[in-house]
Amino acid sequence: MRPRFTIDEIQTAALQIVDRDGLAGLSMRTLAAALGTGAMTLYNYVRDRDQLEELVAEAVIASIELPGIGGDWLGDVRAIATAMWQGVRAHPNAIPLVLTRRTVSPSSYAAAEGLVDALSRGNLDDTALLGAFRAVLSLVMGSAQVELAGPLAGAGRDEQQRHVAAQIGALASDRHRRLAALAVVSQRSSATADFARALDLLLVGIQASAQALTTSPGHGPAVR
């Protein structure tokens, strides 16, 4: 007998609920209503709430639109990391799931594979490659968490960020002069600009590491 639903259909419907109503709005009952079936029917496809949340996290990651590959490995790393950040940022209500649920489906591995491939063209050895991969992922997920998994998750996030920066500056005042000065700079920035600058700084370090490895005595290509 042909299954009534596919996992993709269940994932899509669940993510739509989370996008619209937040994590609190997602349940077997609300998902069943969205699919036009009974809650018990869903247990033929999904084991429990934990697996449902894993599917939502995988749906977010799998939805990332990867850029084409160019000839510059650093440029490709920058483009892929930015696409990952934008893809996660598009689903602010799902950020806690992306951060806390390990994805075990190959359908969510394309972005990670693209990032590893781009970094591997920088002639990093295996240990440096792993460190660079984790560093880029940490920046992507950390930036998303700071911006979205909190009070700035709604519309007008940049304006809210400027308002928070102004409050920090006022509270820091003369007692914490450097923090107050930085808060002024923050009011002139945006989440997109902040992420781009942080990524550029990280890539400078990764490039320097690659160059140092290439010129060090006895350095050979990483094992692939």
C-alpha positions in Angstrom: 0.0 0.0 0.0 1.4 3.4 -1.0 2.1 5.7 2.0 -0.3 8.6 2.2 2.5 11.1 3.0 6.2 11.4 2.2 8.7 12.5 4.8 9.4 15.6 2.7 5.7 16.6 3.0 5.7 16.1 6.7 9.0 18.1 7.1 7.6 20.9 4.9 4.4 21.1 6.9 6.2 21.0 10.2 8.6 23.8 9.2 5.7 25.9 8.0 4.1 25.6 11.4 7.3 26.5 13.3 7.9 29.5 11.0 4.3 30.8 11.6 3.6 29.8 15.2 7.0 29.1 16.8 8.1 25.9 18.4 5.3 26.0 20.9 2.8 25.7 18.0 4.3 22.5 16.7 2.6 19.2 17.9 1.4 16.0 16.4 -2.1 17.5 16.6 -1.3 20.7 14.8 0.8 18.9 12.2 -2.0 16.4 11.6 -4.5 19.2 11.1 -2.2 20.9 8.6 -1.9 17.6 6.7 -5.7 16.9 6.9 -5.3 13.6 8.9 -5.4 12.3 12.4 -2.6 12.6 14.9 -2.3 8.9 15.3 -1.7 8.5 11.6 1.6 10.5 11.9 3.1 7.9 14.2 3.3 5.7 11.2 6.0 8.2 9.9 7.4 9.9 13.0 8.5 8.1 16.1 8.0 10.9 18.6 8.3 14.7 19.2 12.1 14.4 19.2 12.2 12.9 15.8 9.8 15.5 14.5 12.1 18.3 15.7 15.0 16.5 14.1 13.1 16.6 10.8 12.5 20.3 11.1 16.2 21.0 11.7 17.1 18.8 8.7 14.5 20.7 6.6 16.1 24.0 7.4 19.6 22.8 6.6 18.5 21.0 3.4 16.8 24.2 2.2 20.1 26.1 2.0 20.7 27.2 -1.6 24.4 26.6 -2.3 26.3 28.9 -4.7 28.1 27.7 -7.8 31.8 26.7 -7.4 34.4 29.2 -8.6 38.1 29.1 -9.0 39.0 30.9 -5.7 38.7 28.6 -2.7 38.5 31.4 -0.2 35.7 33.0 -2.3 33.9 29.7 -2.3 34.2 29.3 1.4 32.9 32.9 1.9 29.9 32.3 -0.5 29.0 28.9 1.1 29.2 30.2 4.7 27.1 33.2 3.7 24.5 31.0 2.1 24.4 28.8 5.2 23.9 31.8 7.4 21.2 33.2 5.2 19.5 29.8 5.0 19.4 29.4 8.8 18.5 33.1 9.3 15.4 32.6 7.1 13.8 30.4 9.8 14.4 32.2 13.2 11.9 30.2 15.1 13.7 27.0 14.2 17.2 28.2 15.3 17.0 26.4 18.7 16.4 23.1 16.8 19.2 23.6 14.3 21.6 24.3 17.3 20.5 21.4 19.4 19.4 18.6 17.1 22.0 16.5 15.3 21.0 15.8 11.7 21.5 12.2 10.7 20.0 12.4 7.2 22.3 12.6 4.1 19.8 15.1 2.6 21.1 17.7 5.1 24.8 17.1 4.3 25.2 19.0 1.0 26.1 22.4 2.6 28.7 20.8 4.9 30.2 18.8 2.0 30.4 21.9 -0.1 32.2 23.8 2.7 34.7 20.9 3.3 35.4 20.7 -0.4 36.1 24.4 -0.7 38.3 24.4 2.4 40.2 21.3 1.2 41.3 23.3 -1.9 43.3 25.6 0.4 45.9 22.8 0.9 45.2 22.5 4.6 46.3 19.4 6.3 43.7 17.2 7.9 43.9 18.7 11.4 43.8 22.3 10.1 40.9 21.4 7.7 38.9 20.1 10.6 39.6 23.2 12.7 38.7 25.5 9.8 35.5 23.6 9.1 34.4 23.8 12.8 35.4 27.4 13.0 33.3 28.5 10.1 30.3 26.4 11.3 30.7 28.0 14.7 30.6 31.5 13.3 27.6 30.7 11.2 25.6 29.1 14.0 26.9 31.5 16.7 25.9 34.5 14.6 22.5 33.1 14.0 22.0 32.3 17.7 23.1 35.7 18.9 20.8 37.5 16.4 17.8 35.2 16.2 17.4 32.9 19.2 16.2 35.7 21.5 14.4 39.0 21.6 15.6 40.1 18.2 13.9 37.2 16.4 11.0 39.3 15.0 10.7 41.7 12.1 12.9 44.8 12.0 15.8 43.0 13.5 18.4 45.5 12.5 16.4 48.4 14.1 16.0 46.3 17.2 19.7 45.6 17.3 20.5 49.4 17.0 18.0 50.0 19.9 19.7 47.4 22.1 23.2 48.8 21.2 22.0 52.3 22.2 20.8 50.9 25.6 24.1 49.2 26.2 26.0 52.4 25.3 23.8 54.4 27.8 24.3 51.9 30.6 28.0 51.5 30.0 28.5 55.3 30.0 31.8 56.6 31.4 32.4 53.6 33.6 33.0 51.3 30.6 34.2 53.8 27.9 35.4 51.3 25.4 32.2 49.3 25.5 30.2 52.5 25.2 32.2 53.6 22.2 31.8 50.2 20.5 28.0 50.4 21.1 28.0 53.6 19.1 29.7 51.9 16.2 27.2 49.0 16.5 24.3 51.4 16.0 25.7 52.2 12.5 26.0 48.5 11.5 23.7 45.7 10.7 23.6 41.9 11.2 24.6 41.3 7.6 27.6 43.7 7.8 28.7 42.2 11.2 28.6 38.7 9.8 30.5 39.6 6.7 33.3 41.4 8.7 33.6 38.5 11.2 33.8 36.0 8.3 36.5 38.1 6.6 38.5 38.1 9.8 38.2 34.3 10.2 39.1 33.7 6.6 42.3 35.8 7.0 43.3 33.4 9.8 42.5 30.3 7.8 44.4 31.6 4.7 47.4 32.4 6.9 47.3 28.9 8.4 47.2 27.4 4.9 50.1 29.5 3.7 52.2 28.6 6.8 51.5 24.9 6.2 52.4 25.1 2.5 55.8 26.7 3.3 56.7 24.6 6.3 59.4 21.9 5.8 58.1 18.4 5.2 54.5 19.6 4.5 52.6 17.4 2.2 49.1 17.3 0.9 46.4 16.3 3.3 45.0 12.7 3.1 41.8 12.6 1.1 
